Amino acid sequence: MKSLILAMTKKTHETAFQQLFPGDGLEAAGVFICNQGSGAYCQRLVVTEFIKISHELCDQAADRVN
């Protein structure tokens, strides 16, 4: 079975990290839009876009995000 690699730019990573872990102790939500690539030893998902989901639209708790 091939390994799976998620690849993104540094800017996308920083944007996603700030969205998903806003510093309030609760996680948030977002969607990665990816293109797919394949190599001999791994399958690669390349992030082309990150869509933020507004914190107001999420029901956040210590153990879940809806």
mmCIF file as Biopython writes it, N, C-alpha, C and O atoms, coordinates in Angstrom:
data_model
#
loop_
_atom_site.group_PDB
_atom_site.id
_atom_site.type_symbol
_atom_site.label_atom_id
_atom_site.label_alt_id
_atom_site.label_comp_id
_atom_site.label_asym_id
_atom_site.label_entity_id
_atom_site.label_seq_id
_atom_site.pdbx_PDB_ins_code
_atom_site.Cartn_x
_atom_site.Cartn_y
_atom_site.Cartn_z
_atom_site.occupancy
_atom_site.B_iso_or_equiv
_atom_site.auth_seq_id
_atom_site.auth_asym_id
_atom_site.pdbx_PDB_model_num
ATOM 1   N N  . MET A ? 1  ? 0.832   -1.176 0.000  1.0 0.0 1  A 1 
ATOM 2   C CA . MET A ? 1  ? 0.000   0.000  0.000  1.0 0.0 1  A 1 
ATOM 3   C C  . MET A ? 1  ? 0.887   1.254  0.000  1.0 0.0 1  A 1 
ATOM 4   O O  . MET A ? 1  ? 1.863   1.331  0.747  1.0 0.0 1  A 1 
ATOM 5   N N  . LYS A ? 2  ? 0.541   2.228  -0.839 1.0 0.0 2  A 1 
ATOM 6   C CA . LYS A ? 2  ? 1.314   3.459  -0.936 1.0 0.0 2  A 1 
ATOM 7   C C  . LYS A ? 2  ? 1.028   4.381  0.253  1.0 0.0 2  A 1 
ATOM 8   O O  . LYS A ? 2  ? -0.066  4.371  0.817  1.0 0.0 2  A 1 
ATOM 9   N N  . SER A ? 3  ? 2.024   5.166  0.615  1.0 0.0 3  A 1 
ATOM 10  C CA . SER A ? 3  ? 1.849   6.205  1.620  1.0 0.0 3  A 1 
ATOM 11  C C  . SER A ? 3  ? 1.099   7.372  0.990  1.0 0.0 3  A 1 
ATOM 12  O O  . SER A ? 3  ? 1.069   7.516  -0.232 1.0 0.0 3  A 1 
ATOM 13  N N  . LEU A ? 4  ? 0.503   8.192  1.823  1.0 0.0 4  A 1 
ATOM 14  C CA . LEU A ? 4  ? -0.209  9.370  1.359  1.0 0.0 4  A 1 
ATOM 15  C C  . LEU A ? 4  ? 0.476   10.610 1.913  1.0 0.0 4  A 1 
ATOM 16  O O  . LEU A ? 4  ? 0.758   10.686 3.109  1.0 0.0 4  A 1 
ATOM 17  N N  . ILE A ? 5  ? 0.743   11.577 1.052  1.0 0.0 5  A 1 
ATOM 18  C CA . ILE A ? 5  ? 1.400   12.814 1.441  1.0 0.0 5  A 1 
ATOM 19  C C  . ILE A ? 5  ? 0.468   13.971 1.109  1.0 0.0 5  A 1 
ATOM 20  O O  . ILE A ? 5  ? -0.074  14.043 0.006  1.0 0.0 5  A 1 
ATOM 21  N N  . LEU A ? 6  ? 0.283   14.880 2.071  1.0 0.0 6  A 1 
ATOM 22  C CA . LEU A ? 6  ? -0.477  16.104 1.848  1.0 0.0 6  A 1 
ATOM 23  C C  . LEU A ? 6  ? 0.532   17.241 1.711  1.0 0.0 6  A 1 
ATOM 24  O O  . LEU A ? 6  ? 1.302   17.501 2.635  1.0 0.0 6  A 1 
ATOM 25  N N  . ALA A ? 7  ? 0.530   17.914 0.575  1.0 0.0 7  A 1 
ATOM 26  C CA . ALA A ? 7  ? 1.499   18.978 0.304  1.0 0.0 7  A 1 
ATOM 27  C C  . ALA A ? 7  ? 0.775   20.304 0.116  1.0 0.0 7  A 1 
ATOM 28  O O  . ALA A ? 7  ? -0.270  20.376 -0.532 1.0 0.0 7  A 1 
ATOM 29  N N  . MET A ? 8  ? 1.363   21.364 0.707  1.0 0.0 8  A 1 
ATOM 30  C CA . MET A ? 8  ? 0.795   22.703 0.568  1.0 0.0 8  A 1 
ATOM 31  C C  . MET A ? 8  ? 1.894   23.732 0.726  1.0 0.0 8  A 1 
ATOM 32  O O  . MET A ? 8  ? 2.984   23.423 1.207  1.0 0.0 8  A 1 
ATOM 33  N N  . THR A ? 9  ? 1.605   24.953 0.321  1.0 0.0 9  A 1 
ATOM 34  C CA . THR A ? 9  ? 2.577   26.025 0.480  1.0 0.0 9  A 1 
ATOM 35  C C  . THR A ? 9  ? 2.649   26.436 1.953  1.0 0.0 9  A 1 
ATOM 36  O O  . THR A ? 9  ? 1.760   26.127 2.747  1.0 0.0 9  A 1 
ATOM 37  N N  . LYS A ? 10 ? 3.709   27.127 2.287  1.0 0.0 10 A 1 
ATOM 38  C CA . LYS A ? 10 ? 3.865   27.625 3.656  1.0 0.0 10 A 1 
ATOM 39  C C  . LYS A ? 10 ? 2.733   28.595 4.009  1.0 0.0 10 A 1 
ATOM 40  O O  . LYS A ? 10 ? 2.215   28.565 5.125  1.0 0.0 10 A 1 
ATOM 41  N N  . LYS A ? 11 ? 2.357   29.441 3.073  1.0 0.0 11 A 1 
ATOM 42  C CA . LYS A ? 11 ? 1.277   30.403 3.310  1.0 0.0 11 A 1 
ATOM 43  C C  . LYS A ? 11 ? -0.042  29.689 3.588  1.0 0.0 11 A 1 
ATOM 44  O O  . LYS A ? 11 ? -0.770  30.075 4.503  1.0 0.0 11 A 1 
ATOM 45  N N  . THR A ? 12 ? -0.361  28.650 2.808  1.0 0.0 12 A 1 
ATOM 46  C CA . THR A ? 12 ? -1.578  27.884 3.030  1.0 0.0 12 A 1 
ATOM 47  C C  . THR A ? 12 ? -1.536  27.201 4.387  1.0 0.0 12 A 1 
ATOM 48  O O  . THR A ? 12 ? -2.538  27.181 5.103  1.0 0.0 12 A 1 
ATOM 49  N N  . HIS A ? 13 ? -0.386  26.641 4.748  1.0 0.0 13 A 1 
ATOM 50  C CA . HIS A ? 13 ? -0.240  25.980 6.041  1.0 0.0 13 A 1 
ATOM 51  C C  . HIS A ? 13 ? -0.484  26.972 7.177  1.0 0.0 13 A 1 
ATOM 52  O O  . HIS A ? 13 ? -1.198  26.658 8.129  1.0 0.0 13 A 1 
ATOM 53  N N  . GLU A ? 14 ? 0.097   28.151 7.085  1.0 0.0 14 A 1 
ATOM 54  C CA . GLU A ? 14 ? -0.077  29.167 8.137  1.0 0.0 14 A 1 
ATOM 55  C C  . GLU A ? 14 ? -1.538  29.601 8.242  1.0 0.0 14 A 1 
ATOM 56  O O  . GLU A ? 14 ? -2.068  29.742 9.344  1.0 0.0 14 A 1 
ATOM 57  N N  . THR A ? 15 ? -2.189  29.813 7.095  1.0 0.0 15 A 1 
ATOM 58  C CA . THR A ? 15 ? -3.597  30.202 7.082  1.0 0.0 15 A 1 
ATOM 59  C C  . THR A ? 15 ? -4.462  29.114 7.703  1.0 0.0 15 A 1 
ATOM 60  O O  . THR A ? 15 ? -5.325  29.401 8.533  1.0 0.0 15 A 1 
ATOM 61  N N  . ALA A ? 16 ? -4.238  27.875 7.307  1.0 0.0 16 A 1 
ATOM 62  C CA . ALA A ? 16 ? -5.021  26.754 7.837  1.0 0.0 16 A 1 
ATOM 63  C C  . ALA A ? 16 ? -4.781  26.581 9.329  1.0 0.0 16 A 1 
ATOM 64  O O  . ALA A ? 16 ? -5.728  26.371 10.087 1.0 0.0 16 A 1 
ATOM 65  N N  . PHE A ? 17 ? -3.535  26.665 9.756  1.0 0.0 17 A 1 
ATOM 66  C CA . PHE A ? 17 ? -3.211  26.482 11.173 1.0 0.0 17 A 1 
ATOM 67  C C  . PHE A ? 17 ? -3.907  27.543 12.024 1.0 0.0 17 A 1 
ATOM 68  O O  . PHE A ? 17 ? -4.475  27.230 13.070 1.0 0.0 17 A 1 
ATOM 69  N N  . GLN A ? 18 ? -3.864  28.797 11.573 1.0 0.0 18 A 1 
ATOM 70  C CA . GLN A ? 18 ? -4.523  29.875 12.318 1.0 0.0 18 A 1 
ATOM 71  C C  . GLN A ? 18 ? -6.031  29.669 12.387 1.0 0.0 18 A 1 
ATOM 72  O O  . GLN A ? 18 ? -6.655  29.974 13.403 1.0 0.0 18 A 1 
ATOM 73  N N  . GLN A ? 19 ? -6.620  29.151 11.306 1.0 0.0 19 A 1 
ATOM 74  C CA . GLN A ? 19 ? -8.060  28.899 11.276 1.0 0.0 19 A 1 
ATOM 75  C C  . GLN A ? 19 ? -8.428  27.715 12.164 1.0 0.0 19 A 1 
ATOM 76  O O  . GLN A ? 19 ? -9.375  27.795 12.946 1.0 0.0 19 A 1 
ATOM 77  N N  . LEU A ? 20 ? -7.681  26.619 12.045 1.0 0.0 20 A 1 
ATOM 78  C CA . LEU A ? 20 ? -8.053  25.382 12.739 1.0 0.0 20 A 1 
ATOM 79  C C  . LEU A ? 20 ? -7.724  25.401 14.219 1.0 0.0 20 A 1 
ATOM 80  O O  . LEU A ? 20 ? -8.386  24.726 15.008 1.0 0.0 20 A 1 
ATOM 81  N N  . PHE A ? 21 ? -6.715  26.161 14.608 1.0 0.0 21 A 1 
ATOM 82  C CA . PHE A ? 21 ? -6.289  26.259 16.007 1.0 0.0 21 A 1 
ATOM 83  C C  . PHE A ? 21 ? -6.200  27.733 16.396 1.0 0.0 21 A 1 
ATOM 84  O O  . PHE A ? 21 ? -5.102  28.284 16.472 1.0 0.0 21 A 1 
ATOM 85  N N  . PRO A ? 22 ? -7.349  28.383 16.643 1.0 0.0 22 A 1 
ATOM 86  C CA . PRO A ? 22 ? -7.366  29.830 16.845 1.0 0.0 22 A 1 
ATOM 87  C C  . PRO A ? 22 ? -6.806  30.311 18.181 1.0 0.0 22 A 1 
ATOM 88  O O  . PRO A ? 22 ? -6.741  31.519 18.411 1.0 0.0 22 A 1 
ATOM 89  N N  . GLY A ? 23 ? -6.408  29.417 19.055 1.0 0.0 23 A 1 
ATOM 90  C CA . GLY A ? 23 ? -5.802  29.837 20.311 1.0 0.0 23 A 1 
ATOM 91  C C  . GLY A ? 23 ? -6.757  29.908 21.483 1.0 0.0 23 A 1 
ATOM 92  O O  . GLY A ? 23 ? -6.358  30.293 22.582 1.0 0.0 23 A 1 
ATOM 93  N N  . ASP A ? 24 ? -8.013  29.545 21.270 1.0 0.0 24 A 1 
ATOM 94  C CA . ASP A ? 24 ? -8.993  29.580 22.350 1.0 0.0 24 A 1 
ATOM 95  C C  . ASP A ? 24 ? -9.178  28.218 23.027 1.0 0.0 24 A 1 
ATOM 96  O O  . ASP A ? 24 ? -10.064 28.047 23.864 1.0 0.0 24 A 1 
ATOM 97  N N  . GLY A ? 25 ? -8.324  27.247 22.652 1.0 0.0 25 A 1 
ATOM 98  C CA . GLY A ? 25 ? -8.420  25.908 23.229 1.0 0.0 25 A 1 
ATOM 99  C C  . GLY A ? 25 ? -9.399  25.002 22.495 1.0 0.0 25 A 1 
ATOM 100 O O  . GLY A ? 25 ? -9.497  23.815 22.806 1.0 0.0 25 A 1 
ATOM 101 N N  . LEU A ? 26 ? -10.117 25.545 21.532 1.0 0.0 26 A 1 
ATOM 102 C CA . LEU A ? 26 ? -11.076 24.763 20.752 1.0 0.0 26 A 1 
ATOM 103 C C  . LEU A ? 26 ? -10.602 24.705 19.305 1.0 0.0 26 A 1 
ATOM 104 O O  . LEU A ? 26 ? -10.038 25.668 18.784 1.0 0.0 26 A 1 
ATOM 105 N N  . GLU A ? 27 ? -10.837 23.568 18.669 1.0 0.0 27 A 1 
ATOM 106 C CA . GLU A ? 27 ? -10.490 23.447 17.259 1.0 0.0 27 A 1 
ATOM 107 C C  . GLU A ? 27 ? -11.615 24.003 16.404 1.0 0.0 27 A 1 
ATOM 108 O O  . GLU A ? 27 ? -12.753 24.108 16.862 1.0 0.0 27 A 1 
ATOM 109 N N  . ALA A ? 28 ? -11.305 24.358 15.170 1.0 0.0 28 A 1 
ATOM 110 C CA . ALA A ? 28 ? -12.293 24.889 14.237 1.0 0.0 28 A 1 
ATOM 111 C C  . ALA A ? 28 ? -12.308 24.014 12.979 1.0 0.0 28 A 1 
ATOM 112 O O  . ALA A ? 28 ? -11.742 22.921 12.974 1.0 0.0 28 A 1 
ATOM 113 N N  . ALA A ? 29 ? -12.955 24.496 11.916 1.0 0.0 29 A 1 
ATOM 114 C CA . ALA A ? 29 ? -13.107 23.679 10.719 1.0 0.0 29 A 1 
ATOM 115 C C  . ALA A ? 29 ? -12.709 24.441 9.464  1.0 0.0 29 A 1 
ATOM 116 O O  . ALA A ? 29 ? -12.745 25.671 9.424  1.0 0.0 29 A 1 
ATOM 117 N N  . GLY A ? 30 ? -12.336 23.696 8.457  1.0 0.0 30 A 1 
ATOM 118 C CA . GLY A ? 30 ? -11.999 24.233 7.147  1.0 0.0 30 A 1 
ATOM 119 C C  . GLY A ? 30 ? -11.964 23.091 6.150  1.0 0.0 30 A 1 
ATOM 120 O O  . GLY A ? 30 ? -12.013 21.923 6.534  1.0 0.0 30 A 1 
ATOM 121 N N  . VAL A ? 31 ? -11.879 23.424 4.884  1.0 0.0 31 A 1 
ATOM 122 C CA . VAL A ? 31 ? -11.882 22.416 3.820  1.0 0.0 31 A 1 
ATOM 123 C C  . VAL A ? 31 ? -10.664 22.622 2.927  1.0 0.0 31 A 1 
ATOM 124 O O  . VAL A ? 31 ? -10.410 23.735 2.467  1.0 0.0 31 A 1 
ATOM 125 N N  . PHE A ? 32 ? -9.920  21.563 2.685  1.0 0.0 32 A 1 
ATOM 126 C CA . PHE A ? 32 ? -8.812  21.597 1.742  1.0 0.0 32 A 1 
ATOM 127 C C  . PHE A ? 32 ? -9.315  21.101 0.386  1.0 0.0 32 A 1 
ATOM 128 O O  . PHE A ? 32 ? -9.901  20.022 0.295  1.0 0.0 32 A 1 
ATOM 129 N N  . ILE A ? 33 ? -9.085  21.886 -0.659 1.0 0.0 33 A 1 
ATOM 130 C CA . ILE A ? 33 ? -9.360  21.464 -2.032 1.0 0.0 33 A 1 
ATOM 131 C C  . ILE A ? 33 ? -8.022  21.016 -2.608 1.0 0.0 33 A 1 
ATOM 132 O O  . ILE A ? 33 ? -7.046  21.765 -2.574 1.0 0.0 33 A 1 
ATOM 133 N N  . CYS A ? 34 ? -7.976  19.797 -3.136 1.0 0.0 34 A 1 
ATOM 134 C CA . CYS A ? 34 ? -6.696  19.212 -3.558 1.0 0.0 34 A 1 
ATOM 135 C C  . CYS A ? 34 ? -6.743  18.674 -4.977 1.0 0.0 34 A 1 
ATOM 136 O O  . CYS A ? 34 ? -7.799  18.289 -5.480 1.0 0.0 34 A 1 
ATOM 137 N N  . ASN A ? 35 ? -5.582  18.654 -5.612 1.0 0.0 35 A 1 
ATOM 138 C CA . ASN A ? 35 ? -5.339  17.893 -6.824 1.0 0.0 35 A 1 
ATOM 139 C C  . ASN A ? 35 ? -4.605  16.632 -6.416 1.0 0.0 35 A 1 
ATOM 140 O O  . ASN A ? 35 ? -3.951  16.593 -5.373 1.0 0.0 35 A 1 
ATOM 141 N N  . GLN A ? 36 ? -4.712  15.611 -7.232 1.0 0.0 36 A 1 
ATOM 142 C CA . GLN A ? 36 ? -4.117  14.325 -6.892 1.0 0.0 36 A 1 
ATOM 143 C C  . GLN A ? 36 ? -2.961  14.008 -7.827 1.0 0.0 36 A 1 
ATOM 144 O O  . GLN A ? 36 ? -3.043  14.217 -9.037 1.0 0.0 36 A 1 
ATOM 145 N N  . GLY A ? 37 ? -1.891  13.501 -7.244 1.0 0.0 37 A 1 
ATOM 146 C CA . GLY A ? 37 ? -0.755  13.046 -8.031 1.0 0.0 37 A 1 
ATOM 147 C C  . GLY A ? 37 ? -0.342  11.677 -7.524 1.0 0.0 37 A 1 
ATOM 148 O O  . GLY A ? 37 ? -0.715  11.286 -6.418 1.0 0.0 37 A 1 
ATOM 149 N N  . SER A ? 38 ? 0.407   10.961 -8.301 1.0 0.0 38 A 1 
ATOM 150 C CA . SER A ? 38 ? 0.819   9.630  -7.895 1.0 0.0 38 A 1 
ATOM 151 C C  . SER A ? 38 ? 2.256   9.387  -8.318 1.0 0.0 38 A 1 
ATOM 152 O O  . SER A ? 38 ? 2.677   9.781  -9.406 1.0 0.0 38 A 1 
ATOM 153 N N  . GLY A ? 39 ? 2.987   8.744  -7.453 1.0 0.0 39 A 1 
ATOM 154 C CA . GLY A ? 39 ? 4.359   8.372  -7.755 1.0 0.0 39 A 1 
ATOM 155 C C  . GLY A ? 39 ? 4.537   6.887  -7.519 1.0 0.0 39 A 1 
ATOM 156 O O  . GLY A ? 39 ? 3.576   6.180  -7.215 1.0 0.0 39 A 1 
ATOM 157 N N  . ALA A ? 40 ? 5.744   6.421  -7.658 1.0 0.0 40 A 1 
ATOM 158 C CA . ALA A ? 40 ? 6.021   4.997  -7.496 1.0 0.0 40 A 1 
ATOM 159 C C  . ALA A ? 40 ? 5.819   4.536  -6.056 1.0 0.0 40 A 1 
ATOM 160 O O  . ALA A ? 40 ? 5.405   3.402  -5.815 1.0 0.0 40 A 1 
ATOM 161 N N  . TYR A ? 41 ? 6.113   5.422  -5.095 1.0 0.0 41 A 1 
ATOM 162 C CA . TYR A ? 41 ? 6.095   5.008  -3.693 1.0 0.0 41 A 1 
ATOM 163 C C  . TYR A ? 41 ? 5.038   5.700  -2.846 1.0 0.0 41 A 1 
ATOM 164 O O  . TYR A ? 41 ? 4.776   5.282  -1.718 1.0 0.0 41 A 1 
ATOM 165 N N  . CYS A ? 42 ? 4.429   6.753  -3.379 1.0 0.0 42 A 1 
ATOM 166 C CA . CYS A ? 42 ? 3.437   7.454  -2.573 1.0 0.0 42 A 1 
ATOM 167 C C  . CYS A ? 42 ? 2.401   8.130  -3.464 1.0 0.0 42 A 1 
ATOM 168 O O  . CYS A ? 42 ? 2.637   8.399  -4.642 1.0 0.0 42 A 1 
ATOM 169 N N  . GLN A ? 43 ? 1.254   8.394  -2.862 1.0 0.0 43 A 1 
ATOM 170 C CA . GLN A ? 43 ? 0.218   9.180  -3.511 1.0 0.0 43 A 1 
ATOM 171 C C  . GLN A ? 43 ? 0.280   10.563 -2.881 1.0 0.0 43 A 1 
ATOM 172 O O  . GLN A ? 43 ? 0.403   10.680 -1.661 1.0 0.0 43 A 1 
ATOM 173 N N  . ARG A ? 44 ? 0.198   11.595 -3.682 1.0 0.0 44 A 1 
ATOM 174 C CA . ARG A ? 44 ? 0.344   12.964 -3.180 1.0 0.0 44 A 1 
ATOM 175 C C  . ARG A ? 44 ? -0.949  13.734 -3.434 1.0 0.0 44 A 1 
ATOM 176 O O  . ARG A ? 44 ? -1.491  13.729 -4.539 1.0 0.0 44 A 1 
ATOM 177 N N  . LEU A ? 45 ? -1.427  14.396 -2.380 1.0 0.0 45 A 1 
ATOM 178 C CA . LEU A ? 45 ? -2.527  15.338 -2.500 1.0 0.0 45 A 1 
ATOM 179 C C  . LEU A ? 45 ? -1.929  16.728 -2.366 1.0 0.0 45 A 1 
ATOM 180 O O  . LEU A ? 45 ? -1.304  17.046 -1.354 1.0 0.0 45 A 1 
ATOM 181 N N  . VAL A ? 46 ? -2.119  17.559 -3.388 1.0 0.0 46 A 1 
ATOM 182 C CA . VAL A ? 46 ? -1.559  18.899 -3.405 1.0 0.0 46 A 1 
ATOM 183 C C  . VAL A ? 46 ? -2.699  19.890 -3.169 1.0 0.0 46 A 1 
ATOM 184 O O  . VAL A ? 46 ? -3.632  19.986 -3.967 1.0 0.0 46 A 1 
ATOM 185 N N  . VAL A ? 47 ? -2.605  20.620 -2.067 1.0 0.0 47 A 1 
ATOM 186 C CA . VAL A ? 47 ? -3.648  21.578 -1.715 1.0 0.0 47 A 1 
ATOM 187 C C  . VAL A ? 47 ? -3.593  22.750 -2.690 1.0 0.0 47 A 1 
ATOM 188 O O  . VAL A ? 47 ? -2.552  23.387 -2.854 1.0 0.0 47 A 1 
ATOM 189 N N  . THR A ? 48 ? -4.720  23.023 -3.331 1.0 0.0 48 A 1 
ATOM 190 C CA . THR A ? 48 ? -4.810  24.163 -4.245 1.0 0.0 48 A 1 
ATOM 191 C C  . THR A ? 48 ? -5.581  25.314 -3.620 1.0 0.0 48 A 1 
ATOM 192 O O  . THR A ? 48 ? -5.456  26.460 -4.052 1.0 0.0 48 A 1 
ATOM 193 N N  . GLU A ? 49 ? -6.384  25.008 -2.593 1.0 0.0 49 A 1 
ATOM 194 C CA . GLU A ? 49 ? -7.182  26.045 -1.945 1.0 0.0 49 A 1 
ATOM 195 C C  . GLU A ? 49 ? -7.578  25.581 -0.545 1.0 0.0 49 A 1 
ATOM 196 O O  . GLU A ? 49 ? -7.817  24.395 -0.322 1.0 0.0 49 A 1 
ATOM 197 N N  . PHE A ? 50 ? -7.645  26.514 0.384  1.0 0.0 50 A 1 
ATOM 198 C CA . PHE A ? 50 ? -8.155  26.232 1.722  1.0 0.0 50 A 1 
ATOM 199 C C  . PHE A ? 50 ? -9.355  27.139 1.947  1.0 0.0 50 A 1 
ATOM 200 O O  . PHE A ? 50 ? -9.255  28.359 1.814  1.0 0.0 50 A 1 
ATOM 201 N N  . ILE A ? 51 ? -10.491 26.536 2.289  1.0 0.0 51 A 1 
ATOM 202 C CA . ILE A ? 51 ? -11.718 27.291 2.523  1.0 0.0 51 A 1 
ATOM 203 C C  . ILE A ? 51 ? -11.985 27.330 4.016  1.0 0.0 51 A 1 
ATOM 204 O O  . ILE A ? 51 ? -12.151 26.294 4.659  1.0 0.0 51 A 1 
ATOM 205 N N  . LYS A ? 52 ? -12.025 28.540 4.557  1.0 0.0 52 A 1 
ATOM 206 C CA . LYS A ? 52 ? -12.318 28.709 5.978  1.0 0.0 52 A 1 
ATOM 207 C C  . LYS A ? 52 ? -13.817 28.539 6.218  1.0 0.0 52 A 1 
ATOM 208 O O  . LYS A ? 52 ? -14.639 29.003 5.429  1.0 0.0 52 A 1 
ATOM 209 N N  . ILE A ? 53 ? -14.157 27.875 7.306  1.0 0.0 53 A 1 
ATOM 210 C CA . ILE A ? 53 ? -15.538 27.800 7.749  1.0 0.0 53 A 1 
ATOM 211 C C  . ILE A ? 53 ? -15.640 28.711 8.972  1.0 0.0 53 A 1 
ATOM 212 O O  . ILE A ? 53 ? -14.932 28.524 9.961  1.0 0.0 53 A 1 
ATOM 213 N N  . SER A ? 54 ? -16.514 29.678 8.890  1.0 0.0 54 A 1 
ATOM 214 C CA . SER A ? 54 ? -16.654 30.686 9.937  1.0 0.0 54 A 1 
ATOM 215 C C  . SER A ? 54 ? -16.867 30.029 11.303 1.0 0.0 54 A 1 
ATOM 216 O O  . SER A ? 54 ? -17.636 29.076 11.432 1.0 0.0 54 A 1 
ATOM 217 N N  . HIS A ? 55 ? -16.186 30.545 12.305 1.0 0.0 55 A 1 
ATOM 218 C CA . HIS A ? 55 ? -16.324 30.011 13.662 1.0 0.0 55 A 1 
ATOM 219 C C  . HIS A ? 55 ? -17.761 30.147 14.153 1.0 0.0 55 A 1 
ATOM 220 O O  . HIS A ? 55 ? -18.212 29.336 14.962 1.0 0.0 55 A 1 
ATOM 221 N N  . GLU A ? 56 ? -18.478 31.147 13.684 1.0 0.0 56 A 1 
ATOM 222 C CA . GLU A ? 56 ? -19.872 31.337 14.078 1.0 0.0 56 A 1 
ATOM 223 C C  . GLU A ? 56 ? -20.775 30.225 13.546 1.0 0.0 56 A 1 
ATOM 224 O O  . GLU A ? 56 ? -21.843 29.973 14.105 1.0 0.0 56 A 1 
ATOM 225 N N  . LEU A ? 57 ? -20.356 29.564 12.475 1.0 0.0 57 A 1 
ATOM 226 C CA . LEU A ? 57 ? -21.149 28.476 11.896 1.0 0.0 57 A 1 
ATOM 227 C C  . LEU A ? 57 ? -20.840 27.126 12.537 1.0 0.0 57 A 1 
ATOM 228 O O  . LEU A ? 57 ? -21.517 26.138 12.255 1.0 0.0 57 A 1 
ATOM 229 N N  . CYS A ? 58 ? -19.825 27.077 13.395 1.0 0.0 58 A 1 
ATOM 230 C CA . CYS A ? 58 ? -19.396 25.822 14.020 1.0 0.0 58 A 1 
ATOM 231 C C  . CYS A ? 58 ? -19.908 25.738 15.459 1.0 0.0 58 A 1 
ATOM 232 O O  . CYS A ? 58 ? -19.955 26.733 16.182 1.0 0.0 58 A 1 
ATOM 233 N N  . ASP A ? 59 ? -20.285 24.537 15.844 1.0 0.0 59 A 1 
ATOM 234 C CA . ASP A ? 59 ? -20.600 24.245 17.239 1.0 0.0 59 A 1 
ATOM 235 C C  . ASP A ? 59 ? -19.335 23.607 17.813 1.0 0.0 59 A 1 
ATOM 236 O O  . ASP A ? 59 ? -19.063 22.431 17.569 1.0 0.0 59 A 1 
ATOM 237 N N  . GLN A ? 60 ? -18.576 24.373 18.561 1.0 0.0 60 A 1 
ATOM 238 C CA . GLN A ? 60 ? -17.272 23.916 19.067 1.0 0.0 60 A 1 
ATOM 239 C C  . GLN A ? 60 ? -17.377 23.488 20.527 1.0 0.0 60 A 1 
ATOM 240 O O  . GLN A ? 60 ? -18.023 24.151 21.338 1.0 0.0 60 A 1 
ATOM 241 N N  . ALA A ? 61 ? -16.736 22.379 20.843 1.0 0.0 61 A 1 
ATOM 242 C CA . ALA A ? 61 ? -16.639 21.889 22.208 1.0 0.0 61 A 1 
ATOM 243 C C  . ALA A ? 61 ? -15.236 21.310 22.380 1.0 0.0 61 A 1 
ATOM 244 O O  . ALA A ? 61 ? -14.494 21.170 21.408 1.0 0.0 61 A 1 
ATOM 245 N N  . ALA A ? 62 ? -14.879 20.977 23.609 1.0 0.0 62 A 1 
ATOM 246 C CA . ALA A ? 62 ? -13.536 20.468 23.884 1.0 0.0 62 A 1 
ATOM 247 C C  . ALA A ? 62 ? -13.233 19.173 23.145 1.0 0.0 62 A 1 
ATOM 248 O O  . ALA A ? 62 ? -12.068 18.880 22.876 1.0 0.0 62 A 1 
ATOM 249 N N  . ASP A ? 63 ? -14.254 18.394 22.811 1.0 0.0 63 A 1 
ATOM 250 C CA . ASP A ? 63 ? -14.025 17.082 22.203 1.0 0.0 63 A 1 
ATOM 251 C C  . ASP A ? 63 ? -14.579 16.935 20.796 1.0 0.0 63 A 1 
ATOM 252 O O  . ASP A ? 63 ? -14.569 15.836 20.242 1.0 0.0 63 A 1 
ATOM 253 N N  . ARG A ? 64 ? -15.071 18.042 20.199 1.0 0.0 64 A 1 
ATOM 254 C CA . ARG A ? 64 ? -15.654 17.918 18.853 1.0 0.0 64 A 1 
ATOM 255 C C  . ARG A ? 64 ? -15.843 19.278 18.199 1.0 0.0 64 A 1 
ATOM 256 O O  . ARG A ? 64 ? -15.800 20.321 18.853 1.0 0.0 64 A 1 
ATOM 257 N N  . VAL A ? 65 ? -16.057 19.234 16.877 1.0 0.0 65 A 1 
ATOM 258 C CA . VAL A ? 65 ? -16.472 20.399 16.098 1.0 0.0 65 A 1 
ATOM 259 C C  . VAL A ? 65 ? -17.576 19.931 15.165 1.0 0.0 65 A 1 
ATOM 260 O O  . VAL A ? 65 ? -17.394 18.962 14.427 1.0 0.0 65 A 1 
ATOM 261 N N  . ASN A ? 66 ? -18.701 20.596 15.188 1.0 0.0 66 A 1 
ATOM 262 C CA . ASN A ? 66 ? -19.810 20.281 14.261 1.0 0.0 66 A 1 
ATOM 263 C C  . ASN A ? 66 ? -20.030 21.472 13.361 1.0 0.0 66 A 1 
ATOM 264 O O  . ASN A ? 66 ? -20.910 21.441 12.500 1.0 0.0 66 A 1 
#
